[in-house]
Amino acid sequence: MVNYIKEQEGLQAIVIVLNITNTKLSDSIKTMIKMICKIFPISDFWEHVCIVWTKCFCYTPKKKLDKEIESKKEGFLPAFIELAKETTGDKIVKIPMFFVDSCPDEDDDNSRSEEEIEMLLTWASSLPSLNVERVVKNGIENEKVIIEEKNETRVIGNDGNNVKYLTEYMRREKRIGYDGSVTYSDWEVIKTKDKIKPIPKQYKKKSKKGFFDLLANVGSAVFELVMDGFGISQILGISEEESEEEY
């Protein structure tokens, strides 16, 4: 299966098909989803997942079908929220669900299902392609996948009055095997943000080199506070003299 997946181009979505008559998410379905999650070791796994409910027969009275659909949306979402937390640590608030009659009779009016299928295709086409090169055969050997995040900030411009800086928001997977082994994926940039802010008054007297040295020393998190006007002494709880000597 892994080799087949790697041969596919433009793979964008993972569709879990369930019967509308299911009253709960069974243990076997949960196990299957966990295995798929481990085979696809990607940080945004759950953003590519949707549920398709079948046997939503077109001849079912609309009122009854609407009630069943609402029941599935409300009843199954907590199970998927918990499953996402267990597998990747993500805090999802919703998961796309589509309700179809996949085998209508030839003369049946199946327009409602056709609209649902169009919405499914629109949703899937809006997603970036999955990186199938990262699909792994031994994914099921991992007991747990933990998402780690970090931010890195660097100065990209300084005219003496204003500083322009770029922050990269990054993720990677920490994979814990059943044998206790720990492996890490590469850090992946998930978004970037640049800002321009005036240099705080207390740092105006510093040379450009001194200012850059200060930024290099304090790190990304403290740097944001510095740019918002907080002094190093306030942040680190030291005296102004110590602050000047150190930075």
N, C-alpha and C positions, 0 to 999 in steps of 0.2 A: 504494500500500500504506500509506503514511504517513497519508494522509487517512482511509483505512478504520480504521486503528488508533485514530486520534483520536476516531472516532465511537463506539468501544466503551466501555461503562461497566463497571466492576468487573473489569477485566483484572488478573489476579493472578499468572499463571505463564507461563513460556516453556518449552514442551515441545519437546525435540529428539528426533525419531523416527529410530531406527537399526535396521538389520536385524541380527538375532542372528548371522547368518553373517559379518558384518564382522569382520575380524581386526585392523584397526587404524583409527585415526581419520585418514581421508584428508585431503589438503590442501584439497580442495573443501569438505569439511564444516567444517574449521577456518576457511576464508575466510568461509563462510556465518555461522558463529557470531561471528566478528569484526565482520562487517557488522551483525548484529543488535545486538551490544553497543554499537556506535557510533550506531545509530539510537535506542537507548534509553540516553541519557546519564544514568544514575542511579547513585548511589554503591553501592547494594546489589544491583546487577544479578545477581550470581551466587547470591544468596539466593533468587532467583525462578526459577532454572533447574533442570530435571530432565531425565533421559533415559528415554525409553520404548523398550524393545527389542521389536520385533515378530517374528512367525514363530516364537514359542516354542510350537510345536504341542502341543495337549493330548494327542495320542497318543504323544508322545515319552516313552520310559521315564523315570521320575522320577529315577533315579540319573544318567542321562546329562544330563538337563536341569539338575539341580542343579549338576553339574560345569561345565556351560556357563555358567550364571548366575554361579557363583563366579569363573570365568575372566574374565568380562566386568567384574565389579566390581573385581578386582585388576589386570587388564591395562589398563583404560582410565582408571582414576583418575589415574595419573601424567600422562597426556596432558592431562586437564582441569585438573589443578593447574598445569601449565606454561602452559596457555592462559589461565587466570585471571590468572596473574602477568604475562603479556604484555599483556593487554587492559586490566585495571583496577589491577593491582598487588596484588590481594587474595591472601591466603594461605588458600585453602580446604583443608579436611582431608577433606571428603567431598562427594559430590553424590548426591542422591536418584536411584535407578534403579528402574524398574518393568518387569516382563517379562510380555508378554501374547501370546495368540493372538487376533488381532483378527478373524479370519474362520473360526471353527470351523464344522464341519458341524452341521446342525440337531440331530442326535441325540447329538452328542459331549458329554461331561462337561467343561465349561469352567469349573468352579468355581474352580480355582486362578487363572485369568486374571481372573475376576470379583472375587476378593478383592484382586488386585493393583490393579485399576481403582478399587476402593473406597478403597484406601490412597492412590492418586494423588489422588483427589478430596478426601480428608481433608487431605492435605498442602497442596494448592492452596488450599483454603478457609481454612486457618490463616494464610495470608499476607495482608499489607495490599495494597490495590489499588495497581497501578502508576500513577504520575502520567503519563497519556498526553499531557498538555499539553506535556510536556518532550520528546516524541518529535520528532526533527528530520529533515528531508529530506536535509540535507547531512551527516548523520552519517558517511557513508562517505568524506567528505573529510578526516576526522581520521586521521592516521597513528597516533597514540597518545593514550590517555587515562590520566592519572596522578591517583591519589587523594591529595589533601592533607588533613591533619588538624590540628586545633588544639583547645586547651581554653581556656575563659574562665571565670574565677572572680569572683564578686562577693559582698560581704557583704550579708546580708539581715536581720541582727539582731545586737545587742550589748547585753548587760545589765550590762556592766562586769566580769563574771566569765567569761562564756562568749560565744563568737562562733558565730553560725550563718551558714554560707555555702553558696552554690550554685555547682556547676561544670557547665558545659555542654560536651559533647563534640561537635565539629562536623566536617563533611566538605565538600569541594567537589571538582569535577573540573577539572583543568588539561588542556585539549585542544590538542594540537599537530597542526597541519594538514600535509599533504604539501608545502605551499608555505612551511612554516616559521612560519606565523602561530600565535599563542598566544592562546587565549581561556579564560575561567574561568566556571564556573557560580557561582550564589549559594551562600554558606555555608548548610549544612543541619544543624540540630540533630538528632543521631541518638540521644542519650540525655542525661539530666540526673541529677545526684546531689547531695543536700544532706547536710551534716554539721554537727554541733555539737561544738565542742572548747573546753576551758578556755583562757583567755588565758595564755600562758607567763609565768612569774614575772618574767623580765627586762623584760617590757613592762607589768607591772601599774602602774608609777608614771606611765606616760604618760596624758595626757588622752585622752578618747575621740576627739577630733579628731586628736590626734597619732597615735593608733593607726590610724585610718582612713587618714591620710596615708601612714603606713608601708606599709600594704597596697597602696595605690594606686601607690606608687613601685616596689615590688619585683616586681610582676607575679604571675601565677598560679602558675608553677612554684616560685618561691622562697617564695611565700606558704604553700604546702603544707608546706615544710620548716620555716618559721617556726612554724606551728601545731603541728608535731611537737616543738618545743622547741629547735631549732637557732638559734643567734644569727646575726645578720647578718654579724658578723666571721668566723664559721666558714665560712659559705656563700661569702662574697665574698673571703675571704683578706685582710681589712684589720684594723687595730687597733681595739680597743674605742673609743678616742677618736674615730677617724675615723667609726666606726659611729654614735656618739652625735651627732656634728656633722652627719652627712649625714641621719640619720633621726630 
